[in-house]
Amino acid sequence: MASVATAAAITTTTLFSSFFRNPSLCIHRTFPRSRITCSSSSLQFNISFAPPKRKKTQQDDFEFGEGSEQQLFIPWIVRGEDGNLKLQTHPPARLVHALADAKTQNLTVKKKKNDTSAAAGAAGGPKAAPKLSKAARRFYNDNFRDTPERLSKVLAAAGVASRWSSEELIFQGQVTVNGSVCNTPQTRVDPARDIIYVNGKRLPKKLPPKVYLALNKPKGYICSAGEKEVKSVMSLFDDYLKSWDKRNPRLPRPRLFTVGRLDVATTGLIIVTNDGDFAQAVSHPSSKLQKEYIATIDGAVNKRHLIAVSEGTVIEGTHCTPDVVELLPPQPDIPRPRIRVVVHEGRNHEVRELVKNAGLKLYSLKRLRIGGFRLPSDLGIGMHVELKQSDLKLMGLKS
């Protein structure tokens, strides 16, 4: 048995060595079986080898079958220098050069951007704002960005002066816009983008917010700035303006003014704001906004007087007729008769002229209501309260 095993091993080694020395001997060839017979038993060895891979030929470049592991070549049809079309396995040289140049340029641009952003970050500079689409910019401009307004209106809203005084400053050449003197009050400007100077002082980019206050005006105060010798209702807001910086940091103080006017002797409700459009809408006679007054009469009042008041009178060339004239019932603590008068014209001294034209002597006059907003009963004389959005809607503010 040992001799048989030894003979088999020798035969196997001889076959393998001859194969690796000359592999071409095995192409399409099957070695015959080697059979070794012993006296005790016989063993048969049937050793066969797979044929080696065929050598690659030029015809195999375009013959690909299923399961082929050969590289795929894309045929290119190009026009040669002679003008004829020819088929080749590699792309044209000019295309390869163009792709290489484009790739190099992209890498150069990206590198420059990275270097610029890195330098800005190292220097602590601001990051570049992201580019927005046209639709996004249009949506922002339509819904969030403030539209440019007249220069005189911007100056008045910033607290420089009244609108009329601001126009005088513009006409005098004391206002510059973006480095140039502006003499036209109707010029449209945007404080956030335009650089505006008034008498050498820069106008803040942010305008103060809209402020709406209801004041219970006391007797003896005028409704304009006036002279220092005369008390103005604006002096009642000194503490409010002094505490403005604490309540509204980084915002300029508003320039407050009254909506319409009340006589020095007239008391009651008056609106104080910095919104010129709102003041114009409320105080102008064309708004037809009702205003309710309580007129205290010195002397007796009869039916004839009430009829005379209700018939109206001519004021500034216009015949003004009140909406409501009513004699209020007497009160134990108020000995004098009182008349409730509701008007909508808003003419100067309208209620006083109506009472005077009826032959009555006016003792005191108080305003209680403007539109749908009534003076709060718990608001003391000389005190004020901030108005809510619902209160403004009662006076005709749409937005």
Secondary structure, 3 states (H helix, E strand, C coil): CHHHHHHHHHHHHHHHHHHHHCHHHHCCCCCCCEEEECCCCEEEECCCCCCCCCCCCHHHHHCCCCCCCCCCCCCEEEECCCCCEEEECCCCHHHHHHHHHHHHHHHHHHHHHHHHHHHHHHCCCCCCCCCCCHHHHHHHHHHCCCCCEEHHHHHHHCCCCCHHHHHHHHHCCCEEECCEECCCCCCEECCCCCCEEECCEECCCCCCCCCEEEEEECCCCECCCCCCCCCEHHHHHHHHHHCHHHHCCCCCCCCCEECCCCCCCCEEEEEEECCHHHHHHHHCHHHCCCEEEEEEECCCCCHHHHHHHHHCEEECCEEECCCEEEECCCECCECCCEEEEEECCCCCCHHHHHHHHCCCCEEEEEEEEECCEECCCCCCCCCEEECCHHHHHHCCCCC
